[in-house]
Amino acid sequence: MTESESATSAPASSSADRKTLAYETLKRQILTGKLLPGMPVSEKALAEQLHISRTPVHEAVQELVREKLLNVMPRRGTLVSPVSLEDIRQLYELRRILEPQLLILSLPNLNRTELLASKDYYRRCASTPGIESSESDHDADFHLFLSGGCGNSYAMKILKQLMEQTLRIRSLSNIWDESRYLHACEEHIAIADALLDGDLEGACKAMNLHLNNSEEGYRRMLSETRTKEEEVKWLWQ
């Protein structure tokens, strides 16, 4: 039974559980690109899908509005929020500030066996596109693993939030063009290789290169997507 099937097979037992179920279901659909920017969200349809009342669904929607993943538009209803070039800039600006420093703090506590396993996973992904499970976010797992030994729970909470937003952008990118994902696999391998060699400076440089390339690739993806959308609009004018 898949995650989505189990979510719809039995209603949650309490009001808080029902809100959490609606929140996590809807958020996952947005972050993984199942609900694309601009798509409408029907509280009634989600309530029926999850076999719960509309009240916890409405509460979940309001929470996602506060997180800027949904927009309530007059006369148009609730829509999935767009991703902007400014969103991407701010996201990667903060990641460049955080991640190299957290990597330095985390290095003494990095598990070499797990690092080797991560490198092997990305080597297989680079050579066999499409083997990554859609139910997992290995990119977030890898970055959180690299920073996880930093001993700073506040920084890790921020990084987890940043990785959620990155998942959304990456999911949209994979729909548009798989090449960025393949390059990211090679960049993750380069980070792991530097760490395995004990080259902290090289690992930080590889991390910054990866983040720069990701930002550039996603900005290009968004710009090209918008250009094609304008071309389609012109054809129908």
PyMOL commands that set and color helices and strands:
alter all, ss='L'
color gray80, all
select helices_A, chain A and resi 3-9+15-31+43-50+54-66+85-109+112-127+138-147+153-176+179-196+200-235
alter helices_A, ss='H'
color red, helices_A
select strands_A, chain A and resi 70-73+77-80
alter strands_A, ss='S'
color yellow, strands_A
deselect
rebuild
show_as cartoon
